[in-house]
């Protein structure tokens, strides 16, 4: 069974087409890059998978189920923007996640906080933007989910922290699940990706393995992206 199945998935915002008849089958056990220019439909697709947006038409299933409470329990979503209350202590957020999600592993979260030197007694408002984003990533990756949706997980962190974040992603996700990661930092994630989906103006223009793309183009993934989306 496919982890994610899309058939003619379409989304409009008013008269603006955001996703156009998308057909996809995503398999478990993969780290998949979702790549495309700004406004191409990446975040729209991720939010539909997370159950935050409703398609205009078409069908999407996760683990064989239509989007709803059952799929939301199996999907861990990291949005591009911070959504946590900045007045809350980190340890209180961990307690909340433990109550909310049966698959939240608090001991894993505390270990990652310790690795990054983040004090669980600190409030988010005392942290830099990059550190708050690390806390959000820790919350997501501490769930034993079937599908992890990461929307620009490294957008606000310094280059020195990216290696740790990538290592956190590849060592803490459920190996029976998959990660869908949207990012513009292609050279940073290239070595951890199995497959790539490229999307332009709501249309899937490429869905292939990274190895096939490198072999067919005889270029790095970053260079393939620049060629496919050359202005």
Residue frames relative to the residue before (quaternion, step in Angstrom):
aa qw qx qy qz dx dy dz
X 1.0000 0.0000 0.0000 0.0000 0.00 0.00 0.00
X 0.4567 -0.6654 0.5167 0.2859 3.56 -1.01 0.82
X 0.5089 -0.6285 0.4906 0.3243 3.56 -1.15 0.62
X 0.7794 0.0498 -0.0061 0.6246 3.56 1.00 -0.91
X 0.0385 -0.7826 0.6213 0.0001 3.56 -0.91 0.98
X 0.0284 -0.7843 0.6196 -0.0101 3.58 -0.81 1.03
X 0.0215 -0.7825 0.6222 -0.0087 3.54 -0.98 0.89
X 0.8431 -0.1295 0.0320 0.5209 3.55 -0.58 1.25
X 0.2017 0.8140 -0.5179 0.1688 3.57 1.08 0.76
X 0.0221 0.8131 -0.5735 0.0972 3.56 -0.62 1.21
X 0.0074 -0.7946 0.6069 -0.0127 3.55 -1.05 0.83
X 0.1038 -0.7675 0.6316 0.0352 3.53 -0.94 1.02
X 0.1630 -0.6921 0.6848 0.1596 3.51 -1.32 0.54
X 0.7774 -0.1075 0.0362 0.6187 3.58 0.00 1.23
X 0.7826 -0.2390 0.2124 0.5341 3.57 -0.62 -1.15
X 0.5785 0.6034 -0.3712 0.4042 3.58 1.27 -0.13
X 0.3132 -0.7560 0.5514 0.1619 3.56 -0.78 1.09
X 0.1530 -0.8121 0.5603 0.0561 3.59 -0.66 1.12
X 0.7724 0.0563 -0.0375 0.6316 3.59 1.12 -0.70
X 0.1544 -0.8297 0.5359 0.0221 3.55 -0.78 1.07
X 0.8337 -0.2425 0.1431 0.4750 3.58 -0.38 1.29
X 0.1565 0.8279 -0.5202 0.1396 3.58 0.90 0.95
X 0.0502 -0.7654 0.6415 0.0027 3.55 -0.94 1.02
X 0.1553 0.7902 -0.5715 0.1572 3.56 -0.60 1.15
X 0.0672 -0.7295 0.6756 0.0835 3.52 -1.32 0.51
X 0.0722 -0.7980 0.5983 0.0038 3.58 -0.59 1.16
X 0.2870 -0.7907 0.5265 0.1229 3.53 -0.80 1.09
X 0.5511 -0.6072 0.4467 0.3578 3.62 -1.16 0.48
X 0.7595 0.3927 -0.2833 0.4344 3.55 -1.30 0.38
X 0.6121 0.5527 -0.3378 0.4536 3.60 1.20 0.47
X 0.2163 -0.6863 0.6665 0.1947 3.51 -1.34 0.45
X 0.0755 -0.8431 0.5300 -0.0499 3.54 -0.37 1.33
X 0.2818 -0.7539 0.5728 0.1555 3.55 -0.87 0.98
X 0.1597 -0.7524 0.6332 0.0855 3.55 -0.97 0.94
X 0.0176 0.8528 -0.5118 0.1030 3.53 -0.13 1.36
X 0.3259 0.7231 -0.5691 0.2169 3.52 -1.13 0.73
X 0.6256 -0.5372 0.3989 0.4012 3.60 -1.23 0.35
X 0.6752 -0.4410 0.3818 0.4515 3.55 -1.32 0.09
X 0.8182 0.2453 -0.1883 0.4846 3.56 -1.01 0.84
X 0.4738 0.7064 -0.4244 0.3106 3.59 1.23 0.23
X 0.6349 -0.5416 0.3373 0.4356 3.61 1.21 -0.32
X 0.3905 0.7540 -0.4627 0.2547 3.60 1.27 0.01
X 0.7184 0.4416 -0.2610 0.4698 3.58 0.72 -1.07
X 0.5975 0.5555 -0.3587 0.4536 3.59 1.06 -0.67
X 0.6664 0.4952 -0.3055 0.4662 3.58 0.88 -0.92
X 0.6578 0.5113 -0.3135 0.4556 3.59 0.90 -0.90
X 0.6802 0.4917 -0.2980 0.4546 3.60 0.91 -0.89
X 0.6070 0.5229 -0.3605 0.4777 3.60 1.10 -0.56
X 0.6424 0.5150 -0.3174 0.4704 3.60 0.97 -0.84
X 0.6963 0.4706 -0.2641 0.4732 3.57 1.07 -0.79
X 0.4990 -0.6765 0.4125 0.3511 3.58 1.25 -0.19
X 0.4959 0.6677 -0.4180 0.3655 3.57 1.24 0.37
X 0.7538 0.2175 -0.1537 0.6008 3.57 1.27 -0.33
X 0.3239 -0.7288 0.5707 0.1956 3.55 -1.18 0.63
X 0.4702 -0.6731 0.4808 0.3075 3.63 -0.84 0.87
X 0.5002 -0.6227 0.5042 0.3283 3.56 -1.22 0.49
X 0.7648 -0.1318 0.0861 0.6247 3.57 1.17 -0.69
X 0.6258 0.5288 -0.4056 0.4053 3.54 -1.29 0.20
X 0.3946 -0.7179 0.5380 0.1985 3.53 -1.35 0.00
X 0.0052 0.7686 -0.6396 -0.0078 3.54 -1.15 0.71
X 0.0377 -0.7891 0.6131 -0.0104 3.55 -0.98 0.92
X 0.1492 -0.7555 0.6332 0.0773 3.53 -1.12 0.79
X 0.8198 -0.0466 -0.0465 0.5689 3.56 -0.64 1.19
X 0.7225 -0.4695 0.2306 0.4520 3.55 1.05 0.83
X 0.6738 0.4852 -0.2897 0.4760 3.60 1.27 -0.11
X 0.5025 -0.6096 0.5116 0.3379 3.54 -1.17 0.58
X 0.6396 -0.5531 0.3652 0.3894 3.57 -1.17 0.56
X 0.3399 0.7105 -0.5536 0.2706 3.56 -0.86 1.02
X 0.7961 -0.2885 0.1992 0.4933 3.60 -1.23 -0.27
X 0.6350 0.5483 -0.3361 0.4280 3.59 1.01 -0.78
X 0.7070 0.4334 -0.2748 0.4866 3.60 0.92 -0.83
X 0.6129 0.5630 -0.3578 0.4235 3.61 1.04 -0.70
X 0.6277 0.5372 -0.3305 0.4562 3.57 1.13 -0.62
X 0.7267 0.4225 -0.2270 0.4919 3.58 1.21 -0.51
X 0.6774 0.4599 -0.2682 0.5076 3.57 1.33 -0.10
X 0.1467 -0.7641 0.6242 0.0706 3.57 -0.96 0.96
X 0.1092 -0.8374 0.5353 -0.0136 3.57 -0.56 1.22
X 0.1102 -0.7603 0.6385 0.0462 3.54 -0.93 1.00
X 0.2249 -0.7966 0.5445 0.1358 3.63 -0.34 1.18
X 0.6334 -0.5440 0.3934 0.3849 3.54 -1.27 0.36
X 0.7616 0.3409 -0.1811 0.5205 3.59 1.04 -0.75
X 0.5618 -0.5906 0.4642 0.3465 3.55 -1.21 0.59
X 0.1141 -0.8191 0.5615 0.0293 3.58 -0.86 0.97
X 0.5734 0.6159 -0.3731 0.3908 3.60 1.24 -0.19
X 0.5488 -0.6023 0.4658 0.3451 3.57 -1.15 0.61
X 0.4026 -0.7486 0.4770 0.2237 3.57 -0.69 1.08
X 0.6263 0.5445 -0.3398 0.4426 3.61 1.24 -0.24
X 0.5942 0.5982 -0.3448 0.4125 3.57 1.30 -0.13
X 0.4454 -0.6584 0.5352 0.2859 3.55 -1.14 0.69
X 0.6077 -0.5803 0.3984 0.3678 3.56 -1.12 0.70
X 0.6649 0.5129 -0.3254 0.4346 3.61 0.85 -0.87
X 0.6339 0.5194 -0.3379 0.4628 3.61 1.09 -0.61
X 0.6159 0.5284 -0.3419 0.4740 3.57 1.11 -0.66
X 0.6319 0.5267 -0.3294 0.4635 3.58 1.01 -0.79
X 0.6367 0.5178 -0.3269 0.4686 3.60 0.99 -0.80
X 0.6430 0.5278 -0.3145 0.4573 3.57 1.01 -0.85
X 0.6674 0.4944 -0.3015 0.4682 3.59 0.92 -0.90
X 0.6248 0.5368 -0.3432 0.4513 3.59 1.05 -0.71
X 0.6654 0.4833 -0.2961 0.4857 3.59 1.08 -0.70
X 0.6873 0.5137 -0.2756 0.4332 3.56 1.04 -0.84
X 0.8238 0.2036 -0.0474 0.5269 3.57 0.87 -0.98
X 0.4219 -0.7183 0.5012 0.2343 3.55 -0.75 1.08
X 0.7233 0.4385 -0.2431 0.4748 3.58 1.14 -0.62
X 0.4478 0.6752 -0.4701 0.3503 3.62 1.22 0.31
X 0.1906 -0.7901 0.5791 0.0638 3.56 -0.82 1.11
X 0.2683 -0.8233 0.4780 0.1472 3.55 0.03 1.34
X 0.6333 0.5427 -0.3429 0.4323 3.59 1.00 -0.76
X 0.6147 0.5316 -0.3378 0.4748 3.58 1.10 -0.66
X 0.6496 0.5215 -0.3135 0.4558 3.58 0.96 -0.86
X 0.6659 0.5001 -0.3100 0.4587 3.59 0.91 -0.87
X 0.6305 0.5288 -0.3393 0.4558 3.58 1.04 -0.71
X 0.6717 0.4867 -0.3038 0.4686 3.59 0.93 -0.85
X 0.6057 0.5376 -0.3535 0.4682 3.59 1.05 -0.68
X 0.6624 0.5056 -0.3038 0.4618 3.58 0.94 -0.89
X 0.6315 0.5444 -0.3301 0.4425 3.58 0.99 -0.83
X 0.7391 0.3971 -0.2130 0.5007 3.57 1.08 -0.76
X 0.4654 -0.6999 0.4352 0.3226 3.58 1.27 0.00
X 0.4240 0.6855 -0.4765 0.3511 3.59 1.12 0.66
X 0.3469 -0.7551 0.5274 0.1773 3.57 -0.74 1.11
X 0.4147 -0.7331 0.4755 0.2541 3.64 -0.61 1.07
X 0.6441 0.5259 -0.3250 0.4505 3.61 1.20 -0.40
X 0.5463 0.6232 -0.3983 0.3932 3.59 1.25 -0.17
X 0.3992 -0.6735 0.5638 0.2632 3.54 -1.22 0.59
X 0.6104 -0.5843 0.3887 0.3672 3.57 -1.09 0.66
X 0.6322 0.5680 -0.3433 0.3999 3.60 1.02 -0.72
X 0.6440 0.5140 -0.3230 0.4656 3.59 1.24 -0.36
X 0.6409 0.5462 -0.3049 0.4448 3.58 1.30 -0.16
X 0.5502 -0.5711 0.4891 0.3632 3.52 -1.31 0.36
X 0.6744 -0.4828 0.3633 0.4244 3.57 -1.27 0.33
X 0.6621 0.5191 -0.3089 0.4435 3.58 0.93 -0.88
X 0.6636 0.4941 -0.3111 0.4677 3.59 0.98 -0.79
X 0.6172 0.5291 -0.3469 0.4677 3.60 1.03 -0.70
X 0.6535 0.5047 -0.3173 0.4663 3.57 1.01 -0.77
X 0.6088 0.5343 -0.3538 0.4678 3.59 1.11 -0.61
X 0.6248 0.5305 -0.3348 0.4648 3.58 1.02 -0.78
X 0.6490 0.5134 -0.3217 0.4602 3.59 0.93 -0.84
X 0.6447 0.5120 -0.3222 0.4673 3.58 0.98 -0.83
X 0.6317 0.5356 -0.3305 0.4525 3.59 0.97 -0.84
X 0.6392 0.5311 -0.3273 0.4496 3.59 0.95 -0.85
X 0.6835 0.4856 -0.2837 0.4654 3.57 0.93 -0.92
X 0.7409 0.4337 -0.2417 0.4523 3.58 0.79 -1.01
X 0.5964 0.5506 -0.3696 0.4522 3.60 1.27 -0.09
X 0.5826 0.5363 -0.3899 0.4700 3.58 1.26 0.08
X 0.3350 -0.7095 0.5783 0.2233 3.58 -1.05 0.75
X 0.0758 0.8426 -0.5187 0.1237 3.51 0.45 1.32
X 0.5087 -0.6151 0.5014 0.3339 3.54 -1.35 0.12
X 0.7901 0.0990 -0.0407 0.6036 3.56 1.16 -0.62
X 0.1371 -0.7692 0.6221 0.0512 3.55 -0.84 1.08
X 0.1186 -0.7887 0.6023 0.0331 3.57 -0.76 1.09
X 0.0139 -0.8247 0.5627 -0.0544 3.57 -0.36 1.25
X 0.1110 -0.8082 0.5780 0.0190 3.58 -0.46 1.24
X 0.8206 -0.1988 0.0650 0.5319 3.57 -0.32 1.32
X 0.0550 0.8607 -0.5048 0.0377 3.63 0.68 1.04
X 0.7529 0.3621 -0.2121 0.5071 3.61 1.19 -0.33
X 0.3377 0.7998 -0.4545 0.1992 3.55 1.26 0.20
X 0.8044 0.3097 -0.1511 0.4839 3.59 0.99 -0.74
X 0.6075 0.5658 -0.3623 0.4237 3.60 1.21 0.20
X 0.5606 -0.6100 0.4442 0.3410 3.54 -1.21 0.56
X 0.6708 -0.5278 0.3344 0.3996 3.59 -1.17 0.53
X 0.6277 0.5594 -0.3484 0.4144 3.61 1.02 -0.70
X 0.6963 0.4701 -0.2726 0.4689 3.58 1.13 -0.63
X 0.5283 0.6719 -0.4105 0.3177 3.60 1.17 -0.39
X 0.6222 0.5425 -0.3527 0.4407 3.59 0.98 -0.76
X 0.6521 0.5014 -0.3221 0.4686 3.57 0.96 -0.84
X 0.6505 0.5211 -0.3208 0.4498 3.57 0.93 -0.87
X 0.6576 0.4968 -0.3129 0.4721 3.58 0.93 -0.86
X 0.6454 0.5074 -0.3210 0.4722 3.57 1.00 -0.79
X 0.6140 0.5441 -0.3332 0.4647 3.56 1.08 -0.77
X 0.6564 0.5202 -0.3102 0.4497 3.57 0.95 -0.89
X 0.7620 0.4126 -0.2303 0.4428 3.59 0.70 -1.04
X 0.7246 0.4329 -0.2621 0.4678 3.62 1.13 -0.44
X 0.7487 0.4148 -0.2247 0.4658 3.61 1.18 -0.29
X 0.5782 0.5812 -0.4148 0.3947 3.62 1.13 -0.15
X 0.6035 -0.5560 0.4398 0.3651 3.53 -1.28 0.53
X 0.3835 -0.7628 0.4626 0.2390 3.66 -0.43 1.11
X 0.6336 0.5057 -0.3377 0.4783 3.59 1.24 -0.26
X 0.6550 0.4665 -0.3084 0.5082 3.56 1.32 -0.04
X 0.3756 -0.6985 0.5486 0.2647 3.56 -1.27 -0.36
X 0.2920 -0.7149 0.6070 0.1878 3.51 -1.32 0.44
X 0.1067 -0.7409 0.6593 0.0704 3.53 -1.04 0.89
X 0.0238 -0.8344 0.5476 -0.0576 3.55 -0.42 1.26
X 0.1803 -0.7690 0.6086 0.0761 3.54 -0.77 1.13
X 0.2098 0.7847 -0.5571 0.1730 3.58 -0.74 1.01
X 0.3575 -0.6861 0.5836 0.2467 3.52 -1.34 0.39
X 0.6062 0.5590 -0.3495 0.4449 3.59 1.27 -0.26
X 0.0576 -0.8719 0.4859 0.0198 3.52 0.71 1.16
X 0.6584 0.5200 -0.3262 0.4355 3.59 0.88 -0.85
X 0.6365 0.5353 -0.3301 0.4466 3.60 1.13 -0.60
X 0.7742 0.3624 -0.1869 0.4840 3.60 0.95 -0.82
X 0.4206 0.7563 -0.4461 0.2283 3.59 1.21 -0.35
X 0.7240 0.4768 -0.2612 0.4245 3.58 0.87 -0.94
X 0.6968 0.4423 -0.2995 0.4787 3.62 1.18 -0.21
X 0.5897 0.6114 -0.3655 0.3805 3.60 1.23 -0.28
X 0.3154 -0.7118 0.5966 0.1950 3.53 -1.17 0.72
X 0.8078 0.0695 0.0229 0.5850 3.55 0.84 -1.08
X 0.2091 -0.7632 0.5998 0.1187 3.53 -1.31 0.36
X 0.1156 -0.7271 0.6710 0.0875 3.51 -1.18 0.78
X 0.0990 -0.7797 0.6158 0.0548 3.58 -0.80 0.98
X 0.0743 -0.8146 0.5745 -0.0286 3.53 -0.82 1.08
X 0.0122 -0.7947 0.6052 -0.0448 3.54 -0.96 0.94
X 0.8455 -0.0773 0.0057 0.5283 3.57 -0.74 1.12
X 0.7425 -0.4425 0.2118 0.4560 3.54 0.96 0.96
X 0.6561 0.4878 -0.3044 0.4889 3.59 1.30 0.02
X 0.4006 -0.6817 0.5533 0.2620 3.57 -1.02 0.81
X 0.1280 -0.8192 0.5573 0.0444 3.57 -0.57 1.16
X 0.7967 0.0398 -0.0236 0.6026 3.58 1.26 -0.26
X 0.1095 0.7407 -0.6605 0.0555 3.55 -1.11 0.80
X 0.2886 0.7531 -0.5165 0.2875 3.55 -0.19 1.32
X 0.5867 -0.5421 0.4462 0.4036 3.55 -1.29 0.11
X 0.5990 -0.5651 0.4256 0.3751 3.56 -1.17 0.55
X 0.6333 0.5414 -0.3350 0.4401 3.59 0.98 -0.81
X 0.6587 0.5031 -0.3149 0.4624 3.61 0.93 -0.83
X 0.6552 0.5156 -0.3150 0.4535 3.57 0.95 -0.85
X 0.6512 0.5049 -0.3178 0.4691 3.58 0.92 -0.84
X 0.6796 0.4903 -0.2938 0.4598 3.57 0.93 -0.89
X 0.7031 0.4818 -0.2812 0.4409 3.59 0.86 -0.94
X 0.7510 0.3652 -0.2008 0.5121 3.58 1.03 -0.77
X 0.2524 -0.7767 0.5228 0.2445 3.58 1.26 -0.48
X 0.5976 0.5158 -0.3614 0.4962 3.55 1.02 0.93
X 0.5917 -0.5226 0.4559 0.4110 3.54 -1.32 0.16
X 0.6454 -0.5204 0.3778 0.4123 3.56 -1.22 0.37
X 0.6131 0.5511 -0.3451 0.4487 3.57 1.04 -0.74
X 0.6815 0.4704 -0.2851 0.4827 3.59 0.96 -0.83
X 0.5969 0.5429 -0.3576 0.4701 3.59 1.10 -0.64
X 0.6398 0.5280 -0.3196 0.4579 3.57 0.96 -0.90
X 0.6677 0.5029 -0.3070 0.4550 3.59 0.88 -0.92
X 0.6597 0.5038 -0.3135 0.4611 3.59 1.03 -0.72
X 0.6735 0.5007 -0.3027 0.4518 3.57 0.90 -0.93
X 0.7991 0.2916 -0.1356 0.5079 3.56 0.96 -0.87
X 0.2360 0.7889 -0.5305 0.2011 3.56 1.17 0.54
X 0.4499 -0.7014 0.4892 0.2575 3.58 -0.87 0.99
